[in-house]
């Protein structure tokens, strides 16, 4: 004998389903997308650790959906930040400063990494850095600052802007190995890729000391517009970044081995970069780099001082940089 379903039971079930539907709808409406920019490269090593170790997921509220987007150039990352396609990313500090001065809605959150850098050639006629006088040299980002300062200070060579070609990493390597330029400013990771294509690629001038002296580094940058809408997500983003830096500094070998297959280079090279330039959340050298940008013609007028940044108080900084104009 079949049991009859009482009318009140049907009403109860329908009611519960309706409540569940409303709850699910509200949960869906309350979800927030958080975009993060990355690239599997030494410049983006900290972001890569965040991604692989799921540190954003660790610190973000449960209603936040993490979306990772790959960009292979600093300009693309900067534009994605400015248009709120992503909330966080990494930019070389020279690009960050010039962008801020040109009213891009981005903000400095924390410091980051430096890299070993050098001038490389595949031209057998180039025996030393002096042989690059009046030759075509390719560079990524704003590495021309490092190059021009070094050649002027150490070789009394003024490199003309007409001989400097700014291109993306892949194009620069191709131009170098195909002889379209006589030199290129490369980091260690870029050198490996170049030498895989042409074993004649070799160092003619180490710019690592100049990089450190000028304070050319990669900073953790946020989208101003995004964090104005979601200020509560800035702290968890920073915590994820800071933990990634701690992981690198506490276990550079382990992090290098994790990243090596992603970067497609030997773990020894990645580890060497981590040891030579331990990443740090502290920002320093803002005003000094801005002055060099002005002298180089990358800024039309003197940049506002570091202390004038709207979020200056929240930026972790070295003691010697705090309060410095």
N, C-alpha and C positions, 0 to 999 in steps of 0.2 A: 504494500500500500504506500503510495507516494504522499510525502508530507506537503502540506500546502504552505506556500510562502505568504506570510501575513503582509498586508499592505504597509504597515508601519516599518517592517524590515526593509521593504523595497525603498521606502522613503529615506531610511537611515543610510542605506548603501549609496543611493544617489547623492545624498547630502555630503557624505564623506568623500566621494569622488569629486564633487564640486569644490570642496574645501582644498583637497589635494591639488586640483587643477589651478586654483587661485594661488596657492603657495608656490607651486612650480613656476607659474607665470611671473610672480613677484621676484622670485630668485633669479629668473632669467633676465628680467628687467634691471635688476640691481647689480648684474655682473659688470666688471670693469676690465677693459683690455689694457695691458701694460706692454708696450713695445720696447724691445731692446735691440740695438745694432751691434753686429759682431762681424768678424772676419777671422779666419784661422791664420793668424800671423802674429809675430812677436809683439807688434804694436798693440794688438788686441788680446794679448795673453791673459790679462786679468779678466776681461770679459769672457774669454773662452773657458776659463776655470769656473766662472759663475754659471755659464751655460751647462758645462759637463757635470758639475757637482750639484746642479739644481738649487743654487743658493737663493735665487729669487723666490722660488716656490717655498723655501724654508722660512723666509721672513715676511712674505706678503700675506695679507688677509685672505681668507678662503674664497672670497668672491672675486678674486683677481685672476684673470687668465693671461698667462705669459705668452707673448708672441715674439719670436726671434726673427730678425731680418738681416740678411747678409749684404754688406756693402764693401766693395773693394777699393774705395777711395775716400779720403778724408772729406772732400767736397760733397760727396753723396751722403755721407753720414751727417755732415753739418746741415745739409738741406732737409734731410729727414727729421732731424731734431727741430729745426726751425718751423717746419710745417706740422709738427706733432704726429708724424707717422711713427716715430719712436719717442720714448720718454728719456732714454739714456743711451750714451755711446761714448766713444773715446776719440778725442781730437788732439793733434799736435798743438802745443800751447801757442805757437805762432799763428796758426789758423784760428784758434779760439779767440785770441786777442783781436786780430784784424776783423773777425766776424762780429764780435761784440761792439767794436768801434763803428762798424757799418750797420749797426742796429738790427742784427740778427737776434731773434728772441731766444737766446741760449744763455746758460749760466754755468759757471764753474762750480762743481760740487766738491772735488777732491783732486789730489795729485795722482801720480801714476808711475810710469816707467820711462827710462832712457834706453838708448841702444848704442851699440858700437856702430860706427859709421866710417866709410872710407870712399876714396875715389878709385874706381877700377877702370881698366882699359882692356881691349882685346887687340889693339893696334900694335904690331911688333916694333913700330918706329918710336913709340912712346916709351922712353926708358925711365923717366922720372916725372915728378909733378911739374917741373919747370917746362917740360916739353908740351904741356897742355896750354901754354900761353897762346892766345888767339885761336884756340881749337874749340870745337863744339862740345859742350858738356850737358848731359841730360841729368835731371834731378827730380825727385818726387816731393810733393808738398811744398814746404818752404825751406828745404835743405840748402838752397842757394845762399842763405844767410851764413851758414856754417862755412861753406866753400869760399865765399868771397872774403870773409874775415880771415880765414886761415891763409889763403894765398896772399892777401895784402900784408898780413903781419909777418909771415915767415919767408915769403919769396919776393915781396915788393911787386907783386903782379896784380894789376887791376883787371878783373874779369868783366868784360863788357856784357851788358844784358842781351846784346844781339847774339852772343855765343852761348847763352844759357837757354835750355829748352825744358820747360816744365811739362812732364807727361806722367801718365799712370805707370804703375809698376811693370805690368806686362809689356806695354809699349816701349818702355825705357830699356828693358832687357833685350827686346828684339832689335831696337835701334843700335844698341851697343854691339851685339854679336854680328849684326849685318853690316857694321861699319858706317852706319849713318851718323854716328857721333863718335868722337875719339875717347870720351870718358863718360862715366856715369857715377852718381853718388848712390851707393848701395849700402844696405844693412847686411848683417851676416846671413840672415835668412834669404835675402834676395840674391846674395852671391851664390849660394848653393844652387838655386834655380838656374842662374846664368851659366855656372860652370858645367851643369848637366847638359846644357845645349852647346857650349863651346869651352873646351878645356883651356883655351888660351886666355880666358878672363883672369886678370891678376891685379893685385893691389899696387897702386902707385903712391897713395898718400892716405895715411890713417888720420881720420878726423875725430876720433873718439874724445880726445882731450878737449878739442874745440867745442864739441857738443856739450860736454859737461861744464866747461867754462861759461858758455853762453846760457846754460840752463834750458836747453831745448829738450822738452819732455812731452809725454803724452798724458793729458789730463782727462779726468772723468767729468763729462759734461751732461747737463740736463736740459730738457726742453722747458723753457720758462712758461710757455702757454699751458703745457700739460700739467705742470706742478701747481700752477695757479688754480686749476680745476680740481686737482687731486693732491693737495699739500700733505695729506696723511700718508702718501706712498713714498715720499722722499726719504724718510728715515729708514724704512725697510730696504730701500734700494741702496742706500749708503752702507747699511749693515752687511748686505750681501757682498758689496764691493770690498769693504774692509776685511771681511773674512777671507775672501779670495786672495787678497794680498798677504794676509797672515799665513795662509796655506802655502803660498809660493815661498815666502821667506823661511818658514819652518821646515819645509820639505821640498827644496828646489829640485832635487833629483826625481822624486816621485811625481811632481807636477810636470816636469820635463818629459818623463816617460809616458805620461798620460797624453800630453799634447803632441808628441813627436809624430805619431801616425796621422794626426789631423793636420799638422803643419807640413807634413811630408818632408821633414828634415831630421837629422840625427838628434837624439836627446841630449848628447854632449854639448851641442851648440846652444840649445835652448837653456840648458842648465848654466852654461858659461855666462850667458846674458843675465840670468837671474842673479848670479853671484857677483858679477861685475857691477851691475846696477840694480840693487835690491829695490823693488817697487815700494812706494810710500804714499800714504794718503795726504801727506803734507804738501801744500803748494808753496813754492818760493820762486823768486826771480821774475815776478810779473812785471814790475816796473822796469827792470833791466832789459828784459826781452822786448817790451814795448818801445823802449828807447832805440834799440837796434833796428826794430821794424821801421821807425820813423826815419832814422839815418839811411836806411836802405831804400826808402821811397815806397814802402808797403803801406804806410799810413800817410794821409794827407796832412794831418795835424797831430800834435802830441796826444797820446791816449790819456784818458782819465786815470788817475792813480788807482792802485789796487784797493786802497781803503774806500774808494768811492763806489765799488761794486755794491749793488743793492743787498746782496746776501753775504757781504764780507764777513760779518760776525760769525756766520755758521760754517765758514770754510776752514778746514783744518790747515794750519800753516806753521812753518818753522818760526821759532822765537824771534830770529833776526828779521823776519818779514812782517811780523805783527806790528801794526801801527806805523809802518814805513811808508813814506810818501815818495 
